Amino acid sequence: MSFSKRATKKPKSQCEVTELKKIFAFLLALAFCVAPLSVAFAAKGDDDIESLRGTKLYVYNWGEYISDGEDGSLDVNAAFEEKYGIQVVYDTYDNNEVMYSKLKSGGVSYDVVIPSDYMIERMIAEDMLEKIDFDNIPNFKYIPEKYRNLSYDPKNEYSIPYTVSYVGLIYNTSMVKEAPVSWKALWDTEYENRILMFNNPRDAFAIAQSILGMDYNMESDVAWRTAAALLKEQKTVSPVYVNDEVFLKMEAGEAALAPYYVGDYLTMHDNNPDLAFVYPKEGVNYFFDAACILKGAKNKRAAELYLDFLNEPEVALANAEYICYGSPNEAVYTDPDYSYYEDELLYPEEGSFKTQLFRNMSPETLALMSTLWDDVKNYVPSANSYSALFFGGEDNAPGADAEKMTAETAKYAVCIGVFLALVIAYLIFRFVRKKYRENA
């Protein structure tokens, strides 16, 4: 089961490159072809780098998550090899948990990995990452303060942000006449059988937690079970759980609503202009993927060269154009030639809506989330019931009245229950004391 932020990245062919970008990529590649000459001369003063020629660097990254030369884009790994003479051995993974399990098994050895925020926090806690020597990362200057010292790496010792993005709600304007403002649209009976939903627990629970006003990283069993109950209620509108399938279904106009990542929405919109995107009022997940060096990396100095290379403005721009996720590199997002320069969705105004980062959680909470997610996926609503525990609604059972239950009324219910328990305890105490006096 995946707890990942996403299952796999979008197909690369969907991110089109203009002729201007192809020319830019050609010139950039030509520059990197000439670069080895300058490195060779500079090597007289930097034997450390020159000694790395002929070595190998093992990189482990998400699939389709680096500009690779297709459609005229810059081949980043080839350019790095050309510049430094270091061979890049490049493997990919589908989600954070697959990556983590593979590394934990001890059967593989990589130098560079690019996990998501909460996974970085976990890997730091488990001593799986090396501290980065930032003297070897001069291009870190392009990462502004707002993207440094974040909660998953508070001293910014182990990671360099690679992408930054948000989750939001995609809707088809030909089916949804008014822009939805709330995640509750995913529970709307008007769109029954036309709603898509995340097929991973962390993202799915975050939507329910947003509606309920909860922290995404809470450790309360009761709170997680309440969020699970809300996800079960959604089953009454027959949501289709998806990962990469969201691309085909939304682009083909097969669904009305789908939660997904803003960068991927931009790709879908290119193929279906009827699609639109909003950030729901209850708040959204704000996330980072960041480049790290694994503990015991056999080629740490080359790994630091690679991390620095990824932040060269031209390379970071090529990756941002290819991936279509937000770039934390200031030289990219302030570049007027960047395709998404000042894009209000990819780079929204700070504070314009609520955001939360995922954090690493205790093993007990992760296990509970996994169990509750299985319960949600296996839950089958009653055939003759259309209850609405949280939002109210009609119950088709004869003579039955639907209940209306919100997070606020749930709090009152708990308070009433505690009060009644105290009253009963007091009455029992009075009864026992009376019997005791009678027998005295």
C-alpha positions in Angstrom: 0.0 0.0 0.0 1.3 3.4 -0.9 1.3 6.4 1.4 3.0 8.5 -1.2 2.2 12.0 -2.3 1.7 10.7 -5.8 1.9 7.3 -7.4 4.0 8.1 -10.5 4.8 11.3 -12.4 2.9 12.3 -15.5 3.9 10.9 -18.9 6.7 13.1 -20.3 5.1 13.4 -23.7 2.3 15.5 -22.2 4.7 18.4 -21.4 5.1 20.0 -24.8 8.3 22.0 -25.6 8.1 25.0 -27.9 10.5 25.5 -30.8 12.1 28.3 -28.8 12.8 25.9 -26.0 14.3 23.4 -28.4 16.7 26.0 -29.6 17.5 27.0 -26.0 18.1 23.4 -25.1 20.4 22.9 -28.1 22.5 25.9 -27.2 22.6 24.8 -23.6 23.7 21.3 -24.5 26.4 22.8 -26.8 27.6 24.9 -23.8 27.9 21.8 -21.7 29.8 20.0 -24.4 32.4 22.7 -24.3 32.4 22.8 -20.5 34.7 19.9 -20.0 37.5 21.9 -21.6 37.1 24.7 -19.0 36.9 22.1 -16.2 40.1 20.5 -17.4 41.9 23.8 -17.2 40.3 24.6 -13.9 41.3 21.2 -12.6 44.8 22.5 -12.0 43.3 24.3 -9.0 40.7 21.7 -8.2 42.3 18.2 -8.2 39.4 17.1 -6.0 36.9 17.4 -8.9 39.2 16.2 -11.6 39.9 13.1 -9.7 36.2 12.1 -10.0 36.5 11.7 -13.8 35.7 8.1 -14.7 33.8 7.4 -11.5 30.1 6.6 -11.3 27.3 8.4 -9.5 24.2 6.4 -8.6 20.9 8.5 -8.6 17.5 7.3 -7.5 14.6 9.6 -8.4 10.9 9.6 -9.3 9.9 8.4 -12.7 9.6 11.1 -15.4 11.1 13.7 -13.0 14.1 15.1 -14.8 14.5 16.7 -18.2 15.9 13.9 -20.3 16.3 15.3 -23.8 12.9 14.2 -25.2 11.1 16.7 -27.5 14.2 18.8 -27.7 14.6 19.4 -23.9 18.0 19.4 -22.2 19.2 15.9 -21.2 20.4 16.9 -17.7 22.2 13.6 -16.8 24.0 13.6 -20.2 25.0 17.2 -19.7 26.4 16.4 -16.2 28.4 13.5 -17.6 29.7 15.7 -20.4 30.8 18.4 -18.0 32.4 16.4 -15.3 33.2 13.0 -16.9 31.2 11.2 -14.2 28.8 8.5 -15.4 25.3 8.8 -14.0 23.6 5.5 -13.2 20.0 6.5 -12.9 17.1 4.4 -11.5 13.5 5.4 -10.8 10.7 4.6 -8.2 7.0 5.1 -8.2 6.4 6.3 -4.6 8.2 7.2 -1.4 7.4 3.9 0.3 8.8 1.8 -2.5 12.0 3.9 -2.4 12.2 3.7 1.4 11.7 -0.1 1.5 14.3 -0.7 -1.2 16.9 1.4 0.6 16.1 -0.2 4.0 16.5 -3.7 2.5 20.2 -3.0 2.1 20.2 -4.6 -1.3 21.0 -1.4 -3.2 23.5 1.4 -3.0 22.8 4.9 -4.2 24.4 8.3 -3.7 21.6 10.7 -4.5 17.9 10.3 -3.8 14.9 12.8 -4.1 12.2 12.0 -1.5 9.2 14.0 -0.4 9.2 16.2 2.7 7.7 13.8 5.3 9.9 11.0 4.1 13.1 13.1 4.4 12.1 13.8 8.0 11.8 10.1 8.6 15.1 9.3 6.9 16.9 12.0 9.0 15.4 10.5 12.2 16.6 7.0 11.1 20.1 8.2 10.2 19.7 7.4 6.5 21.0 10.7 5.1 24.4 12.4 5.0 24.9 16.0 6.0 25.6 18.1 2.9 28.8 20.2 2.8 27.2 23.5 1.5 30.6 24.9 0.7 30.4 22.6 -2.3 26.9 23.9 -3.3 27.5 27.5 -4.4 24.3 27.4 -6.4 22.3 27.0 -3.1 22.3 30.8 -3.2 19.4 30.5 -5.7 17.2 28.9 -3.0 15.6 31.8 -1.1 15.0 31.9 2.6 11.3 31.0 2.4 12.4 27.6 1.0 15.1 26.9 3.6 15.0 25.5 7.2 11.6 23.9 6.7 9.9 21.6 9.2 11.2 18.4 7.7 14.8 19.6 7.8 14.8 22.5 10.2 18.5 23.2 10.1 18.7 22.6 6.4 21.6 20.2 6.8 20.4 17.2 4.7 18.4 18.5 1.7 18.1 21.0 -1.1 14.5 21.6 -2.5 13.9 20.3 -6.0 10.2 21.0 -6.5 7.5 22.7 -4.6 3.8 22.3 -5.3 0.2 22.1 -4.0 -2.8 19.8 -4.1 -6.1 21.3 -5.4 -9.4 20.5 -7.0 -9.7 20.0 -10.8 -13.2 20.3 -12.3 -14.7 20.1 -15.7 -16.5 23.3 -16.6 -18.8 21.5 -19.0 -20.2 19.4 -16.1 -19.7 21.7 -13.1 -21.3 25.1 -13.9 -20.0 27.0 -10.9 -16.5 26.8 -9.6 -16.5 24.7 -6.4 -15.1 26.4 -3.3 -15.0 23.5 -0.9 -13.7 19.9 -0.8 -17.2 19.0 0.0 -17.9 19.0 -3.7 -16.3 15.6 -3.8 -19.3 14.3 -1.7 -22.0 16.1 -3.8 -24.7 13.6 -5.0 -25.1 15.7 -8.2 -21.8 14.3 -9.5 -22.4 10.7 -8.4 -20.3 8.3 -10.5 -18.3 11.2 -12.0 -16.0 11.9 -9.0 -12.3 10.7 -8.9 -10.5 10.4 -5.6 -6.8 9.8 -4.6 -5.9 6.2 -4.4 -3.4 6.7 -1.6 -4.3 7.2 2.1 -2.2 10.3 2.9 -3.7 12.5 0.3 -7.2 11.1 0.7 -7.2 11.5 4.5 -5.8 15.1 4.1 -9.0 16.1 2.2 -11.2 14.7 4.9 -9.1 16.3 7.6 -9.3 19.6 5.8 -13.0 19.5 5.8 -13.0 18.6 9.5 -10.5 21.3 10.4 -7.9 18.8 11.5 -4.2 18.7 11.5 -2.8 16.4 8.7 -0.2 15.0 11.2 -2.4 14.4 14.2 -1.7 11.4 16.4 -5.2 11.0 17.8 -6.9 7.6 17.1 -10.4 9.2 17.5 -9.5 11.9 15.0 -8.2 9.5 12.4 -11.4 7.3 12.8 -13.6 10.4 12.4 -11.8 11.2 9.1 -12.2 7.6 8.0 -15.9 7.8 8.7 -16.1 10.8 6.4 -14.2 9.0 3.6 -16.6 6.1 4.0 -19.6 8.5 3.6 -18.1 9.5 0.2 -18.6 5.9 -1.0 -22.3 6.8 -1.4 -21.4 8.9 -4.5 -19.3 6.0 -6.0 -15.9 7.7 -6.3 -13.3 6.1 -8.6 -10.0 5.8 -6.9 -7.1 6.8 -9.2 -3.5 7.6 -9.5 -2.1 8.1 -13.0 -5.5 7.2 -14.5 -6.6 10.7 -13.6 -4.8 12.0 -16.7 -6.8 10.0 -19.2 -10.1 10.3 -17.4 -10.0 14.1 -16.9 -8.5 14.8 -20.3 -11.2 12.6 -22.0 -14.0 14.3 -20.1 -15.0 11.2 -18.2 -15.2 12.8 -14.8 -16.5 16.0 -13.3 -14.2 16.4 -10.3 -10.7 15.2 -9.2 -8.3 16.2 -6.5 -4.7 16.3 -7.8 -1.4 18.3 -8.1 -1.4 21.7 -9.7 1.5 20.9 -11.9 -0.3 17.9 -13.3 -3.4 20.0 -13.8 -1.5 22.3 -16.1 -0.5 19.3 -18.2 -4.1 18.1 -18.3 -5.4 21.5 -19.2 -3.2 21.6 -22.3 -5.1 18.6 -23.5 -8.6 19.6 -22.4 -9.3 23.3 -22.1 -12.6 22.6 -20.4 -10.7 21.8 -17.2 -10.2 24.4 -14.4 -8.6 24.4 -11.0 -9.3 25.8 -7.5 -7.7 25.7 -4.1 -10.6 24.8 -1.7 -11.3 27.1 1.2 -10.6 24.5 3.9 -6.9 24.3 2.9 -4.6 22.1 0.9 -1.4 20.1 1.2 1.8 22.1 0.4 4.7 19.8 -0.5 8.3 19.6 -1.4 10.5 17.0 -3.0 14.2 17.6 -2.2 17.6 16.2 -3.3 19.5 14.4 -0.6 22.7 12.3 -0.2 22.3 8.9 1.3 24.3 7.8 4.3 27.5 6.0 3.3 27.4 7.3 -0.2 30.4 5.9 -2.1 30.8 9.1 -4.2 29.7 11.9 -1.9 31.8 14.6 -3.6 30.3 13.7 -6.9 26.8 13.7 -5.3 27.4 17.3 -4.1 28.5 18.3 -7.6 25.3 16.8 -8.9 23.1 18.7 -6.4 24.9 21.9 -7.3 24.5 21.2 -11.0 20.7 20.7 -10.5 20.6 24.3 -9.2 22.5 25.9 -12.1 19.8 28.3 -13.4 19.8 26.9 -16.9 19.5 23.3 -15.6 16.8 24.2 -13.0 14.9 26.0 -15.7 15.0 23.0 -18.0 13.7 20.7 -15.3 11.0 23.2 -14.3 9.8 23.4 -17.9 9.8 19.6 -18.3 8.3 18.6 -15.0 5.7 21.4 -14.8 5.9 21.5 -11.0 6.9 24.7 -9.2 10.6 25.4 -8.9 12.1 26.7 -5.6 15.0 28.2 -7.6 14.7 31.9 -7.6 16.6 32.3 -10.9 13.8 30.2 -12.5 10.6 31.6 -11.1 11.8 35.2 -11.6 12.8 34.6 -15.2 10.3 36.3 -17.6 11.2 33.7 -20.3 10.0 30.9 -18.0 6.7 29.4 -19.4 5.1 29.7 -16.0 6.5 33.0 -14.9 4.1 34.6 -12.4 1.6 31.8 -13.0 -1.0 32.4 -10.2 -1.8 28.7 -9.8 1.7 27.3 -9.8 3.1 30.2 -7.7 0.1 31.5 -5.7 0.3 34.6 -3.5 1.6 33.6 0.0 -1.2 33.3 2.5 -4.0 33.4 -0.1 -5.3 30.1 1.2 -4.5 27.6 4.1 -1.7 25.1 3.6 -0.2 22.3 5.6 2.9 20.2 5.1 2.9 16.5 5.7 5.2 15.4 8.6 6.6 12.0 9.6 4.2 10.3 12.0 4.7 7.6 14.6 4.7 3.9 13.5 1.5 3.4 15.4 -0.3 6.2 13.6 1.0 5.0 10.2 -0.3 1.5 11.0 -3.6 2.9 12.1 -3.9 5.0 8.9 -3.1 1.9 6.8 -5.8 -0.2 8.6 -8.4 2.6 8.3 -7.6 3.1 4.6 -8.3 -0.6 4.0 -11.6 -0.2 5.9 -12.5 2.7 3.6 -11.6 0.9 0.4 -13.5 -2.2 1.4 -16.6 -0.4 2.8 -19.9 -0.9 0.9 -22.7 1.5 1.7 -26.1 0.0 2.5 -28.1 -0.6 -0.7 -31.3 1.1 0.7 -29.6 3.9 2.6 -28.3 7.3 1.6 -27.2 8.5 5.0 -25.2 11.7 5.4 -23.5 11.5 8.7 -21.5 14.7 8.2 -23.4 16.9 5.7 -27.0 15.8 6.2 -29.3 14.4 3.6 -32.1 11.9 2.9 -32.4 8.3 4.0 -34.5 6.2 1.7 -35.3 3.7 4.4 -39.1 3.9 5.3 -39.8 6.2 8.3 -36.1 7.0 8.8 -34.9 10.5 9.5 -31.5 11.5 8.3 -29.1 12.9 10.9 -27.0 15.9 10.3 -23.6 15.6 11.8 -20.7 18.1 11.5 -17.4 18.2 13.3 -18.9 20.8 15.6 -21.9 18.7 16.6 -19.6 15.8 17.1 -17.8 17.8 19.8 -21.1 18.5 21.5 -22.1 14.9 21.4 -18.8 13.9 23.1 -19.4 16.6 25.8 -23.0 15.3 26.4 -21.7 11.8 26.7 -19.1 12.8 29.2 -21.7 14.7 31.2 -24.1 11.7 31.3 -21.3 9.4 32.4 -20.5 11.7 35.3 -24.2 11.9 36.3 -24.5 8.1 36.2 -21.3 7.8 38.3 -22.6 10.3 40.8 -26.0 8.4 41.1 -24.2 5.1 41.7 -22.0 6.8 44.3 -25.2 8.1 46.1 -26.8 4.7 45.9 -23.8 2.9 47.4 -23.3 5.4 50.1 -27.0 5.1 51.1 -26.8 1.3 51.3 -23.6 1.6 53.4 -25.3 3.9 55.9 -28.4 1.6 56.1 -26.2 -1.4 56.9 -24.0 0.6 59.4 
